Structure formats: structure tokens, C-alpha cells
Amino acid sequence: MAESTRPEAPLYGICRTCGKYMPAHLMENGGYCSALCAMAFGQCITCGRHVPREALKDRYFCSSECAVQYRFLKTLGPHPVVIASDQTLNDNDEILL
């Protein structure tokens, strides 16, 4: 039985900044199509959005909201989110509308 010929590395990659497809061995700095994309754009550490480097707030965030959210989560840590449903069960396992 023949062994599968799975490539060890992906043949093509997607630029993290502009989304351009190109051969993986030609990509620069671990995921950018050119030095311009690697240097001209930065990635927000909260939401992952790519924005021009001049627009980054405090060198790491795309907006003031992301900066506040990051500091809030770093200080207090993640908390579970509870979603209230329209239907709630009572003590007798009956659905209350």
C-alpha cells in the first residue's frame, strides 16, 4: 500500500495584512507578502484587526475600546457569560412563558 504524500509545509500562504495568496516560501516575517505589509500595518492584540501602524493606540490597539477591554480583562480576568433565555424552568420542570 502506498504511503500518502502529504506536504510537510503549506504550499501557499495568505498575507496577514492584505490577504494576498502567495507561495509560502516567499512570505516574509512569518506571514506577510512583503516588507511593506510587515512594517506598514500592525495587529490589534485584543481583536486581531490589522490597521495602519500610525493608527494604533498605545502601539498595540486599534481603538480606545480595545485598549479598555484588554486592560479590563487583564485586571479582572475572564468571567463566564450567562445568557438569559426567553423560557425559564420552574421547580416542577415546567416551562414558564
Rosetta constraint file for C-alpha pairs under 8 A:
AtomPair CA 7 CA 11 HARMONIC 7.88 0.50
AtomPair CA 10 CA 24 HARMONIC 6.58 0.50
AtomPair CA 11 CA 23 HARMONIC 5.86 0.50
AtomPair CA 11 CA 24 HARMONIC 5.51 0.50
AtomPair CA 11 CA 25 HARMONIC 7.70 0.50
AtomPair CA 12 CA 21 HARMONIC 6.53 0.50
AtomPair CA 12 CA 22 HARMONIC 5.46 0.50
AtomPair CA 12 CA 23 HARMONIC 4.33 0.50
AtomPair CA 12 CA 24 HARMONIC 4.61 0.50
AtomPair CA 13 CA 21 HARMONIC 5.68 0.50
AtomPair CA 13 CA 22 HARMONIC 5.65 0.50
AtomPair CA 13 CA 23 HARMONIC 6.10 0.50
AtomPair CA 13 CA 24 HARMONIC 4.92 0.50
AtomPair CA 13 CA 27 HARMONIC 7.46 0.50
AtomPair CA 13 CA 31 HARMONIC 7.05 0.50
AtomPair CA 14 CA 19 HARMONIC 5.34 0.50
AtomPair CA 14 CA 20 HARMONIC 5.50 0.50
AtomPair CA 14 CA 21 HARMONIC 4.65 0.50
AtomPair CA 14 CA 22 HARMONIC 6.59 0.50
AtomPair CA 14 CA 31 HARMONIC 6.89 0.50
AtomPair CA 14 CA 32 HARMONIC 7.53 0.50
AtomPair CA 14 CA 33 HARMONIC 7.73 0.50
AtomPair CA 15 CA 19 HARMONIC 4.69 0.50
AtomPair CA 15 CA 20 HARMONIC 5.24 0.50
AtomPair CA 15 CA 21 HARMONIC 6.54 0.50
AtomPair CA 15 CA 22 HARMONIC 7.79 0.50
AtomPair CA 15 CA 27 HARMONIC 7.76 0.50
AtomPair CA 15 CA 31 HARMONIC 5.47 0.50
AtomPair CA 15 CA 32 HARMONIC 4.48 0.50
AtomPair CA 15 CA 33 HARMONIC 5.21 0.50
AtomPair CA 16 CA 31 HARMONIC 5.83 0.50
AtomPair CA 16 CA 32 HARMONIC 5.72 0.50
AtomPair CA 16 CA 50 HARMONIC 7.84 0.50
AtomPair CA 17 CA 32 HARMONIC 6.78 0.50
AtomPair CA 17 CA 37 HARMONIC 5.97 0.50
AtomPair CA 17 CA 38 HARMONIC 7.59 0.50
AtomPair CA 17 CA 41 HARMONIC 6.70 0.50
AtomPair CA 17 CA 50 HARMONIC 6.03 0.50
AtomPair CA 18 CA 37 HARMONIC 7.25 0.50
AtomPair CA 20 CA 33 HARMONIC 6.98 0.50
AtomPair CA 21 CA 33 HARMONIC 7.99 0.50
AtomPair CA 22 CA 26 HARMONIC 7.21 0.50
AtomPair CA 22 CA 27 HARMONIC 7.20 0.50
AtomPair CA 22 CA 33 HARMONIC 6.99 0.50
AtomPair CA 23 CA 27 HARMONIC 6.90 0.50
AtomPair CA 26 CA 33 HARMONIC 7.49 0.50
AtomPair CA 27 CA 31 HARMONIC 5.79 0.50
AtomPair CA 27 CA 32 HARMONIC 5.48 0.50
AtomPair CA 27 CA 33 HARMONIC 5.05 0.50
AtomPair CA 27 CA 34 HARMONIC 6.93 0.50
AtomPair CA 28 CA 32 HARMONIC 5.15 0.50
AtomPair CA 28 CA 33 HARMONIC 6.10 0.50
AtomPair CA 28 CA 34 HARMONIC 6.03 0.50
AtomPair CA 28 CA 35 HARMONIC 6.71 0.50
AtomPair CA 28 CA 38 HARMONIC 7.57 0.50
AtomPair CA 29 CA 35 HARMONIC 8.00 0.50
AtomPair CA 29 CA 38 HARMONIC 6.96 0.50
AtomPair CA 32 CA 37 HARMONIC 6.07 0.50
AtomPair CA 32 CA 38 HARMONIC 5.67 0.50
AtomPair CA 33 CA 37 HARMONIC 6.62 0.50
AtomPair CA 33 CA 38 HARMONIC 7.79 0.50
AtomPair CA 34 CA 38 HARMONIC 6.40 0.50
AtomPair CA 35 CA 39 HARMONIC 6.01 0.50
AtomPair CA 36 CA 40 HARMONIC 5.48 0.50
AtomPair CA 37 CA 41 HARMONIC 5.92 0.50
AtomPair CA 38 CA 42 HARMONIC 7.77 0.50
AtomPair CA 39 CA 53 HARMONIC 7.79 0.50
AtomPair CA 40 CA 52 HARMONIC 5.93 0.50
AtomPair CA 40 CA 53 HARMONIC 5.79 0.50
AtomPair CA 41 CA 50 HARMONIC 6.24 0.50
AtomPair CA 41 CA 51 HARMONIC 5.44 0.50
AtomPair CA 41 CA 52 HARMONIC 4.35 0.50
AtomPair CA 41 CA 53 HARMONIC 4.83 0.50
AtomPair CA 42 CA 50 HARMONIC 5.54 0.50
AtomPair CA 42 CA 51 HARMONIC 5.63 0.50
AtomPair CA 42 CA 52 HARMONIC 6.10 0.50
AtomPair CA 42 CA 53 HARMONIC 5.06 0.50
AtomPair CA 42 CA 56 HARMONIC 7.25 0.50
AtomPair CA 42 CA 60 HARMONIC 7.71 0.50
AtomPair CA 43 CA 48 HARMONIC 5.55 0.50
AtomPair CA 43 CA 49 HARMONIC 5.56 0.50
AtomPair CA 43 CA 50 HARMONIC 4.44 0.50
AtomPair CA 43 CA 51 HARMONIC 6.41 0.50
AtomPair CA 43 CA 60 HARMONIC 7.12 0.50
AtomPair CA 43 CA 61 HARMONIC 7.51 0.50
AtomPair CA 43 CA 62 HARMONIC 7.62 0.50
AtomPair CA 44 CA 48 HARMONIC 4.81 0.50
AtomPair CA 44 CA 49 HARMONIC 5.40 0.50
AtomPair CA 44 CA 50 HARMONIC 6.45 0.50
AtomPair CA 44 CA 51 HARMONIC 7.64 0.50
AtomPair CA 44 CA 56 HARMONIC 7.52 0.50
AtomPair CA 44 CA 60 HARMONIC 5.45 0.50
AtomPair CA 44 CA 61 HARMONIC 4.49 0.50
AtomPair CA 44 CA 62 HARMONIC 5.27 0.50
AtomPair CA 44 CA 66 HARMONIC 7.94 0.50
AtomPair CA 45 CA 60 HARMONIC 5.98 0.50
AtomPair CA 45 CA 61 HARMONIC 6.19 0.50
AtomPair CA 46 CA 61 HARMONIC 6.83 0.50
AtomPair CA 46 CA 66 HARMONIC 5.83 0.50
AtomPair CA 46 CA 67 HARMONIC 7.50 0.50
AtomPair CA 46 CA 69 HARMONIC 7.60 0.50
AtomPair CA 46 CA 70 HARMONIC 6.04 0.50
AtomPair CA 47 CA 66 HARMONIC 7.12 0.50
AtomPair CA 49 CA 62 HARMONIC 7.04 0.50
AtomPair CA 50 CA 62 HARMONIC 7.81 0.50
AtomPair CA 51 CA 55 HARMONIC 6.56 0.50
AtomPair CA 51 CA 56 HARMONIC 6.92 0.50
AtomPair CA 51 CA 62 HARMONIC 6.58 0.50
AtomPair CA 52 CA 56 HARMONIC 6.97 0.50
AtomPair CA 53 CA 59 HARMONIC 7.57 0.50
AtomPair CA 55 CA 62 HARMONIC 6.81 0.50
AtomPair CA 56 CA 60 HARMONIC 6.00 0.50
AtomPair CA 56 CA 61 HARMONIC 5.29 0.50
AtomPair CA 56 CA 62 HARMONIC 4.97 0.50
AtomPair CA 56 CA 63 HARMONIC 7.10 0.50
AtomPair CA 57 CA 61 HARMONIC 5.01 0.50
AtomPair CA 57 CA 62 HARMONIC 6.01 0.50
AtomPair CA 57 CA 63 HARMONIC 6.14 0.50
AtomPair CA 57 CA 64 HARMONIC 6.81 0.50
AtomPair CA 57 CA 67 HARMONIC 7.64 0.50
AtomPair CA 61 CA 66 HARMONIC 5.98 0.50
AtomPair CA 61 CA 67 HARMONIC 5.70 0.50
AtomPair CA 62 CA 66 HARMONIC 6.64 0.50
AtomPair CA 62 CA 67 HARMONIC 7.94 0.50
AtomPair CA 63 CA 67 HARMONIC 6.52 0.50
AtomPair CA 64 CA 68 HARMONIC 6.24 0.50
AtomPair CA 65 CA 69 HARMONIC 6.08 0.50
AtomPair CA 66 CA 70 HARMONIC 6.02 0.50
AtomPair CA 67 CA 71 HARMONIC 6.28 0.50
AtomPair CA 68 CA 72 HARMONIC 6.00 0.50
AtomPair CA 69 CA 73 HARMONIC 6.11 0.50
AtomPair CA 70 CA 74 HARMONIC 5.99 0.50
AtomPair CA 71 CA 75 HARMONIC 5.99 0.50
AtomPair CA 72 CA 76 HARMONIC 5.99 0.50
AtomPair CA 72 CA 77 HARMONIC 7.50 0.50
AtomPair CA 73 CA 77 HARMONIC 4.67 0.50
AtomPair CA 73 CA 78 HARMONIC 5.86 0.50
AtomPair CA 86 CA 97 HARMONIC 7.32 0.50
AtomPair CA 87 CA 95 HARMONIC 6.23 0.50
AtomPair CA 87 CA 96 HARMONIC 5.92 0.50
AtomPair CA 87 CA 97 HARMONIC 5.76 0.50
AtomPair CA 88 CA 95 HARMONIC 5.84 0.50
AtomPair CA 88 CA 96 HARMONIC 5.51 0.50
AtomPair CA 88 CA 97 HARMONIC 7.36 0.50
AtomPair CA 89 CA 93 HARMONIC 5.34 0.50
AtomPair CA 89 CA 94 HARMONIC 5.47 0.50
AtomPair CA 89 CA 95 HARMONIC 4.80 0.50
AtomPair CA 89 CA 96 HARMONIC 6.04 0.50
AtomPair CA 90 CA 94 HARMONIC 5.74 0.50
AtomPair CA 90 CA 95 HARMONIC 6.72 0.50
AtomPair CA 90 CA 96 HARMONIC 6.85 0.50
